[in-house]
Every structure is written in C-alpha cells, then in structure tokens.
Amino acid sequence: MPGASEMKDGPEQEQRHRAGHTWKHGIRASSWLAVGNSQEKSPSVDCRSSHRTLGFSRTGVCLHTAILPTEDNGLNLWKQKGLHLGNRGSDWKTNIIVDQDTDYAELVLFIGEITLGEKNRNSMKDIQLRRKEAKSILQAVCTLLNSGGGVVKAHIKNQNYSFTRDGMGLDLVNSLPGIMHLPHDYLDFMQHKDYFFVFVKPLKPNQKGPGITTLKTNLYRRINSISDEVKVANAVQLLKSRTDPEEKAESRPSSPGKIVCNETLNECLSLFNRDWLAYEETFCFTKSIHAEVKLTPKEKIFPKEKILELLPQTVSAFANTDGGFLFIGLDGKTQQIIGFEAEKSNLVLLESEIEKCIQQLPVTHFCGEKEKIKYTCKFIEVRKSGAVCAYVCALRVERFCCAVFAAEPESWHVEGGCVKRFTTEEWVKRQMDATAVMPGKVICCPEALYMKPFSQHEGYEHLVRTELGSLLKGTLVISKSWALDLGLQEKQEVIWDVLHISQGSLLTLYVFVQGDENLEGNSSLLGELGAELKGYYKQIALTLKQMLLNHCGYTAEIGIIVKITYLGHKTMCLYDTSTKIRYPQKYYLSAKAVKDLEKALVEILGSYESFYSLPRRNWDSFMSAFLNVGSYIVPVLRNV
C-alpha cells in the first residue's frame, strides 16, 4: 500500500554530477540558474517493474478518506470497508480509497485487488467480478481526469503476473476509448512487484469537446423505436437546444386527450383512452419514436420490479424528445393485447411506486417555471369472455420543458479529500461551460516576495553548497518560499525552496529547513517535523501542478520529487521521495518539456523573464555571493 509499497529508484537515478557551465536569470523574487553539463541515464526497468504507453494492438485499463500506512494494513482496510462513493443520494458502491499517505505528490486512488493479463481475465469464472474490476479502473481514471490527473493504484491478485509479458487484458484495454479520445495520449501503465499503476495525465482546460469525463450520461432520447443514451459529445448540443425558446415552443406537446396530426400518436391515444381491452385483441401500431410496448414474463408473478426497471430510461427518453406512450402487457411481435395478472391491491401499490420513481428522476432546468415531469398512469382491464383476466399498464409522458435524466450522470471528481459523484446540476453546468474540472481553486499571487535578508543564515552557506553543488545540468528556480509564490501559507521553519529542472530527470523540489537548537539530536521531534513538512510540500507540489495546468495550460507529463533537508550542525534528510517512488519514462523531462516548463514557470512567478549571467566556473562563488554578499533575493529584470 502507499508509503511502503512505493518504489525505489536505482542508483543511476540518484547519481548527481558536479556542476559545470552555469547561467542564470531571475523572476521577481525567484531566481533561475542553469547548472552543470552532465547527462543522467534513464532508469533501468526489469520485467517485474515495467512501464509503457498503452498500445491497442496488444492485450492489456462521499468516499471515506483513508490513510494507508502499510501494504498489508492498507489492503486489509480496503477489504473491510464496503466504501461508498460520494453520490449524494445513490447507494452505488465502489471500492476506491483516496490515499492520503502516499509519497507521490499526486492524487492517488487505490482500487483494491484486480486480476490482470488476458489469459487470467478470460479464465475468471465470476463474470460479475470481472465487470466490476473493469468498471473500478474506468471509474478511477474518470475521477482523476476530472480532478487534474493523478495515479490509479491496484494490488495484482494473480501471482507471477508480468505486465510486459501478459498485458492488461483486452476487456480493460477496449473499455478505455469509451470514456476518452486517444487514451494513449493521457494514460501510462507501470507494474512494480505486486502493484499496478495507471498514471493519468490531466485534461487541458478549455479544450474543445466535453467539459468533463463521464462513463454514462444517463440522459436518454427516442431515436426511431429505441430509447437511446445520449453520448457525452452530443449532450451539450441537446442541453443547449433546451435553452432555445423557439425550439421549445415548436416542440411543445399537445394537452392530454387532444387528437394530434400523427397516425401513431392517434392510435396510441385511442388505446390509452379505452376503458377495457379484449384479450388477444390486435392493436394497430408498433414501436416508434412516440410508442414503446413491452410484454412482461409469462410466469404468474406480479411484474412490479420489471415495470419499475423500464421506467427511468423510457420516461427520460420520451420527456427529452416529444413525449410518448409506454404500454406494458402488449406483445410487439404478434401485436396482440396480453396483459399481466395482478390483484387490485397490487396495482394501487404499483401506481404509488411509479409515482415515486418518476418524481425522483434527476432533472435540470433552464427555465423559470421549474415544472415537474408530467405524466398520466392508468391500468386498463383486459377481459376474456367478459371477465377481467389481466391488466395493461399504460403510461403517457409529456415532453419536458428542459431535461430529464434516468439517473445521476456517472461522473466523479475528488473534492475535500473525497471522491464525489457530480450531481445532475453540477454535471450540466460543467458540460455547458465546456471546461475541464480541476480540484479546488488556485489563486495566482505573482507579487514579488518582500526582500528578506539572508544574512541571518550565513552559517548555512557550506551546507547548501554541499547539497546543491553536485546537481545535474539544468535550471534552478530559487525562491524564499514556493508557498508564497503559489498563494499558500508560508512555513517559518523553511529558509528557502529550490526547484531543479533537468533534462532526463524528474522535476525536483529541494526544501531547506532552518536548524533549531531544540531539535538538535532529538530524532522524535525531527521525525514529527519531517512528517508535517511531507504533507505540506506534497500540497505545494500538487498546487504547483494545478497552477501549471490551470494558469499556464501546461499538460505534459510531470512528476515531482520532494527532498527536505534539515540544516543543523550537520545536514539531515527529513524526507526524500526519490527513494520511494518511480514514474513512467515519459514523466522524465525531455528537452522540449524543460523549455515549456521554464516558460510556464515564468508566467506563474512573474510577468517578465529575468536573468543572472554567471560563467560556469563561478558556481561556488555564485552560491557564496547569493547567500552572503547578496543578502536579498534581487531580481535583475530585462528591459522590454
């Protein structure tokens, strides 16, 4: 589980070379510094710790917030909790846990155990479990796409599994295009030991197309003779058509009982208005855009559940088109009236259940009237030899003023540490806005930091130089506090933050903590400080990623390593995720990603690019000058 199970990088990833050529530029209170000219090798990957981008030609893709301290405890916790997805009214269950103790600076969702590999999945005897596992992955991916990206984590149930050799399973691979266009552009997959990871890249804000990712819209309309679910891509068009007064007026249905100029509707209305029907009598219409007929099972069981099961989709479809009739008890093949057996007391109960079912259907309004769903329900006697032998359930649904859903859309996001299902109103608003959903609200605060002297930290010069002096070639973005740069609360214990950007590496955030005599030699207090700063800087890293996405439109894959160093009489590592986590290869920065990232950081930290110009040989003297002689972080702005 998170924490204990997250992966250690090989020694090659931890190798750091002495800096060579240097150049620098500053951004307001932050400073840029290019260091070194060495190249880092790509991390080695074996069969049991592998990753690759999804290839479709191969076989293969409110919760209780939980802290998962160990693999075993976390897995047991997952097994014990029948955790509810935050649905605001639905009893739909899922086994997804929001992992608050992960070492990833990511939103991590743990989905429990899953069987992987084409052969293993095909041999599963429990088909329902197989479908549930597939839906859990889809659900978690959907949630992360709507929440700024993140990682799906699963425990591999079958032994001796190898992702490289066995793939995921075709049912998992083939399900992904159903929720997103070009999934290989947004998803990467990786196995480490008995855990499987899906890395989900965030959707770009203001992109063309659907506003949020959705498994099912649960929004229906009639097309020819079927109730058809509206796909996400067409949902906005349908919803916008409901806001057009002219379109709504043209499609306004006639009042109940009035004969309209449509032969099918007239036949349906004529049958609907009958007081009784003859057994095996022939009716003169078939299924159409305005008519639906169903025959209940022949077993002598009151078909209440069957009838209630038909209602949501059918009512939604008729209400969202031009209205229509549902007749239950008619044989569509022979066009004969059959009916179903029932006691009158059962019919009274069924009518009450139908009313409850229809009035609970989710609706969204664009008008001021906010009318309820209009329908008429009746039970027509079916007589045989003059005696009542059965009943036909007849339902007339009028066209709705706005939009009716069969259920809340199947779309989720993470909010306040919980996975929550969008309400219909939230979902419609997001779709109409056509903007990708990101967690929380990040406020950009580009104002320069106040000029705080570093003279009080003169003693830390050699410690900082030792920590940063062996970095790979790249760029340093130096700030008194990234928290302040991102509009968050500052930690007084932190002297300064350094963001290291280097081609072939993960983005790394170095944090330097001021020494304290009360902490010297007290491993317990230092451990508590490290744990506190771990959570704090995970939030900093997440906020930075959100800012890069929302404020700058930066959507390339990006993983962030956090290293927290205590500067006492001697340096001490309080926290280092480079030994705990691993990312797919695409998350290691390319040359283009480095340039794009630097440009995006300029937008976050200041309006203009700023430069320090120091030759390569002056690295040591620069650090000394920066910490001592230059007792302020002074940006040198370029004239524009």
N, C-alpha and C positions, 0 to 999 in steps of 0.2 A: 504494500500500500504506500501512499505518498510518504515521502520522507525516507523511509528505509529502503524502498524499492527503486527509487530514482537513481539514475545510473552514474557510474564513474567514468570519466573520460580517460583515455590512455595518456601516457606520459608525453606523447607528441603534442597533445593539445595544451598541456601545461608548460611546455617549453617556452621560454622567453629569451630573446637575444638582446644584447647591449645595443642601445640606440646609436644610429649613425647620423645621416643627414636630418636636419631639423628645419622646419619653417613654421610660422605661427601667424594667427590672426585672431583678434578678439571680437566678441559680440557683446556690446554693452558691458555688463558686469561679468560675462563669461569669456573665456579665452580659448583659442584654438591653438594647438601645437602639433605639428607633424613630427613624428619621431621614428628614427631607425630606417633601415632599408633591408631588413631580413625578411624572409618569407616563411610562413608557417605551413607545415604539411597538413594535409587533410586527415581527419581522424580515421583510424583503421576500423573496419567493421567486419565481423565474422557472421557466420550463418545464424547464430543464436542471438545476435544483436544487430539486426539489419534494418535498412530502411530504403524505400524507393517511392517514386511517384506512382500513383495508380495508373495501371495500364489496362485498358478494357479488352485487350486481346488475350489477357491471361486470366486464370482463375484467381479469384481473390482469396461496407464499408457502410400552496407554498410548501417545496421540499424542506425537510429538516436539514439545516446546515450541520455538517458533521466534521469533527477534527479526527483525523485518522493517523494515530501515532505510529503504528507498525503495520507490516503487511498482514500478519495473522489476525491481529485485533481488528484491523480495518475490514478485512474480508468477513470476519465473524459479525461485525456490526452491520455490514451490508446484508448478510443473510438473515439477521434477526429482525431488521426493520422492514416492514412492508410499507416503504415510504410513499407518501402521497405526493404527486406532482401538484404544485400550487396551481389550482384550476379555478378557484373562486366559484365553486358550485358543482364541479364534476367529481364523480367518485373514481375516475380513471386513475389506475395505479401505475407506478413505474418504480424501477429500482435504480435511480440515479442519485448520486450523492455529490454535493458540492464540496470539494476537497479544500479545506482551509489551511491545511498543514503542509501542502506541497512545497518543494523547493523551487519549483518553476515560478518565474514571475509571469504567470499565465493564469487564466481561468481554467481550472482542471475539473472535469466531470468524470466521476467513477461510475461505471455502469454494471459492475459486478462480474460474474463469470460468463464466459461465452465460448462456444465451440468454434474453432476456426479451421480452414482448409476445405477444399472441395470434397474430397472423399469423406472426411469426417462429418461434414454437414449433410451430405447426401445419405449417410448411414444413420442419421438421427431418427429414432422411432417416434419421438414426440414432436409431431408436426407443429402443434401449437407453440411449443417451446422454441422451435426453430424460428417461427414467425415473430415471436416475442423478442428474441435476441436481435433479429434484424431490425425490428422497429426501435429497440433501445438505442442502437447505433444511429439510426436515422434521426431519432428524437434528440439525442445529444448533439449531433452535428448541426441540426436545425437550430437548437438553442444557442450554440456557440456562434453560428453565422449571424444570429440576431443580437449577439452580445459582444461584438468586437473581436471574435476569434478566440482561440484557446486550444485545449488539448482534451481529447477523449481518452480515458484510460480503462482498460478491461483486463481482468485476470483470465488467462488462457486455460480453459477447462481440460482440454485433451493433452495428454503427455506426448513428448517427443515431437512437438509441432515446430516447424520451421517456416517462417513467412516466405523466405527466399525460395524454398522448395515447394511448399504446399499452397501458397497464395492465401487469399481470404476465404473464398467460396463465391461461386458465381451469383448466388442469390443476393449476397451482400453487395457485390460489385454492381450488379444490374439494377439494384434499387436506388443507387445514388443519383443517376441522372433524372430520376423522378422529382427530386426536390431542388436541383440546381443545374444550371447550364455549365457544361465543361467542368465537371468535378475535379479533374486532374489539375486544373489551374488553382484550386483552393485547398486541396487535401494532400497530405503526405502521410505515409504509414511507416511505422517502425516497431520492431519487436526487441524487447530486452528480457532475456530469461523467460519467465512465465507471465510476462505482461505485454500487452499490445497497446500501441499508442496511435491515435489519429490526430495529426496536427492540422488545425483548421485555420486557414488564413482569413482575415476579416474581409467582408464585402466593402467595396468602395462607396463612401457616402455620395448621395445624389447621382448614383448610377442610373442609367436608363433601365426600365423594366420594373418588376415587382418591388415594392418597398421593403418587404421582409420575407424571409424564407418560411414556407408553410408546407406541411405534409399533406393536409387536406383542408380545403376552404370550407367544406360543408355548406356551400352555397349552391343551390340547385335551380335549374330552369328546365322547361319542357322543350325538347327537340324532337320533332316528329312524334313518335309514340313512346318515348322513354323520358324518365327523369334523369337528367344529365348533370353531374357535378361540374361547376364552372371552374376551370383551371385558373391558377393564380394569375397567369398572364392576361386572361380575359376578365378577371374580376373587377379591375379598375374601370374598364370600359362599361361593364354592366352597372356598376355602382354610380358612375358619373351620369349614365343615362337616366338614373332615377332622380337626379337633381335637376333635370331639364323640365321646366313646367310644360312646354309644348308637347314633349314626348309623353309625359304623364297624362296630359289631357286627352291626347289621341287614343291612348290605350285604356282609358277609364272604363271599367266594366259596366254592364247594364245592371239594373236593380234586380233582385231575386224575383223570379216568376215571370219576368218580361221575355217575350219571344224575340230572339235576335236573328239577324240575317246570316245564319250559318247552319247548314243542314245537320252536321254532327251535334252542335250545341242544342239545336231544337229537339233532336231525338233524345239526347241526354236529359234535357229539361222535361220533356214529356214523360220519360220513365221516372224521373225524380219526383214528379208531382202525382204519381199514381198512389192510390190508397192500398192496393194489394196487387200481387203478381201471381200468375199461374205457374205451377211447377213445370219445368222444361219448356216454357214459353220461349219463343225466339225473339231476340232483340235486334234492332236494325242499325247498329253502329259497331265500330271496332275501336281498338286503342288508337288514340290520336294525340295531337298537341293539347286537346281540351278534355280528353277522356282516358281514364285508366280503369281496367277491370281486373279483378283478382278472384280466383276460386280458392277457397280455404280447403285444407286437407279433408279427406272423406271420413277420417276417424271421428267417432262421435264424442269429440272433446270440444268444449266451448273455446273458440279460437281467439280469446282476448289478446294473448301475447302476440299472436301473428298479426292481428289488426293493428295493435299499437306499434309494432315494429315497422309497419308500412307507412305510418303517418308522417314522421318528420321529413323524409325526403320528398314524399309526394306533395305534402302541403307546401313545403318550401318551393318546389318546382312550379306548382300552379300559381302560387302567390306572386312569384317573381316573373311569370310570363303574362298570361291574360286570364288567369282563373281557369277553373275546370271542375270536372266531376270524378269522384272515385267511387266505384261500385264494388263492394266485396260480397261475393256469392254468385258472380256471373262467370260462366265458362267462356273464355275468349276464343277457344278453339272451335267449339260447336255453336257458339253464340246462343246458348240456352241459359235460362234462369234456373239455378240450382238452390242457392241459399245455404245457410248453415243452421244447425239446430241450436236452440237456446231457450232458457226459461226467461220469462219477463223480468224477473228479479236480476238476472244476469245482464240483461240489456240496460237496465237502469244503472247498474254499476259500470258497465262499459261506456255508457254515454258520459258519465262523470269522469272516467279515466281519459276519454278522448278530449274532453274539455280541458282537463288538467295538462295533458300532453301538448295540445296546441298552444295554450296560453303560456306555456313555459319555453316555447321555441324562442331562441335569441333573435331579436330584430334590431335594425338600425334605422334611424330616422334622419332625413334631410329636410323635413318639413316641420311646420309649426303645429300641425294638428296632433301628431303622435298617436294616430289611431291604433287600435288593436287589430289583430288578424280577424277578418270577417269570414265566417263560415256558417253553414247550416248542416246539421247532422240529423238523420232520421233512420228508423228501422222499418222497412217495408215488409209486410207479411207476404209469405209465399204459400199459396194454398194448393192442396191436392185433393181432388174430389170434394171440394167445398170446405175442407178443414185446414187449419194452419199447420204446416209441416216444417216450416223453416222461416228464416228472415234474411233479407238483404240489407247490409249496412250501406247507406247512401250518404255521401259527403260532398257538399258543394263548397268550393273555396273561391272567394273573390280575389281579384287582383289586389295586391297590397300596394299601399301608397309609396313605400320605399323598398326595403329589402328584408327578406326572411331567411334565416339560416336553419338548417336541420339540427345543428349543434354548434357550440363554440368552435371557431376555426382551430385546427390542430397546429398551433404555432406557439413557441415558448421563447422566453428570454430569462436572463439572470438579473435579478433586482434585489438589492439589500441582502446579498448572500443566499438567496433562494431562487430556485427555478420556478418561474410563474408562467402560467398559460395566459396568453393575451385574452382579454375579454373581447367580445364582438366589437364593441365601440372602439377599443384601443386598436384592434386589428384593422378596422375600416379606416380609421384616422391615419395610421401608418401607411396603408396602401394608397390612400388618396394623396398623402404627402409625397409618396414615392421616394422616400429617403431611408437608407439603411438605418437600423436601430442600433444604437451603441449604449452601453451601460452608463448610467449616471450622467451628470452634466459637468464637463470640464471647462473651467473658466481660464482663458488665456490672460496671463499677467506679464506682459513683456517689459514692464517698467524695470529700469536698472536697479540693482541692489544698492543699498546705501553703502558708502565706502568704509568698510570696517577694517581697521589696521590689522595686519598680520604680525606686527612687531611682538605681540604678546606670545606668539607661537614660535619664536626664533629657535628654541631648542629642538623643534621637530624637523628642522631642515634635513639633517642627515638621514633621519628615519624615512621621510617621504621620498628622498632621493634614492634610497636603497630599494624602496618598494616599486617606484616607477622607472628607475634607471635601466631596467632590462626589458622594457616593453618592446613589442614588435613594431615595425614600421606602421605608421598610421597617423591618426589625428587624436589629440586630446582636447576635450571641451571641459575647461576648468571653471568651476563655479563655487562660490561660497556656500550655496545651498540650492540643489536642484528642486527641493521642495518649494522654495520661494519662487523660483523660475516658473514652476508649474501651478502656482497659486495655492499651494498647500502650506500647512503649518510647519515651521522650522523646528528642528531638534537642536537644543542648545549644546548638547554634547558633541555635535559634529562640527569639525573645523572646516572641512571643505569636501566637495564631491568632484570626482574626475571621471568623465565618460571617455572610454577608449574605443576608437573606431579604427579597425584594421582589416584590410582585405584578407579573406580566408579565415577570419575568426568570427566569433560571436561578439556582439556588442557587449562591452563590459563596463559596469559601473563600480568604480573604486570609491569607498567611503572611508574617511579618516576621522577617528574619534579621539577627542582630547583626553590626555591622561588625567587621572584623578588619584590623589594620594589615598583616598578612602577605598579605592578599588584595587590598588596595587596588592598583588598576592592573594586576593580573595576570589578564588575561582567560581564560587557560587554566585557572587554579585556580578562578576563579569559574564557568567553564563546567562543570568537574567537580562543583563543589558543587551547581549547578543541576540537573545530571543525576541526582545522588544524591537530592536532595530531591524531584525529579519522581517517581521511583519510590516514595519514602517516602510522599508525600502522595496519590499515586494509591491506595496501600493504605489510607491514612487515610480517604479518600473512600469507597472500597469497603466498609470496615469500618463506617463511619457508616451507609451504606445498608443493610447487613446488620442492623445494630442496630435501625434504624428498622423494618425488616420483622419480624425475629425477636422483638425485645423489646417493640415497640410496635404491631405489626400494621399498620404504615403501608405501603399498597400502591399509592398513587397514583404516577403517572409522576414521576420525579425525575431531573434531570440536574445534575451538579455541575461548575462551572468552578473551576479552581485557579489562583491568581495568587501567585507567590512574589517578594517584593521584598527586595533587599539594602539595608540601611541603613548605608551607609558615609559618607564625606564628602559624598557625594551618593547619591540613591537610584538603584538599578539593577534592572531587571526581569530576574530569573533564569529565569522560566518563566511563561507565560500561555497557557492553553488557549482563552481566549475568541477568539483569532485563528486557532485551528486546527480547532475542531470546531463542529458545528451539530446541533441536536436538532429533532425534530418539534414542532409548535406546542403539543401537549398537555403537553410537558415544561416549558413556561414556566408559572410558578406562578400559579394562579388565587387569588381571594380566599379561597375555601374551603380550598385547598391550603395557603395561608400559615397559616391558623388551625390546621389539622390538624397541620402540620409543627411549629409552635411548641409545641403540646400534646405532641406526641411527643418533642420535644427536652427538655421538662420531665421526662418520665419517664426519659430517659436520664441527664440531668445532676443530677437531684435529686428529692426527694420532694415538695417544695413550690415553688410559684411565688414568685418574688422580684421586687421592683420597685425601680428608681431612678426618681424623679419629677423630671424637669428640664423647664423650658419650652423651647419651640422656639428662642428667641433665645439660649439658653445653650450652643449646640453647642461653640463654641470654648472657652469657659471650662470646660465639662464635660471635654473632652479634656485640657485642661491640668491640671485638678484630678485627673482619673483617673490621669494619668501621673506627676504630681509630688506634689501635696499628699496625695492618696490613694496612698501608696506600697505598699499592699497591695490585692489584689482582695478587697474586703469585701462579701459578700452581705448584703443587707438583707432578712431573711426576714419574710414576712407572718405574723401570728399566726393560728392556725387552731384 
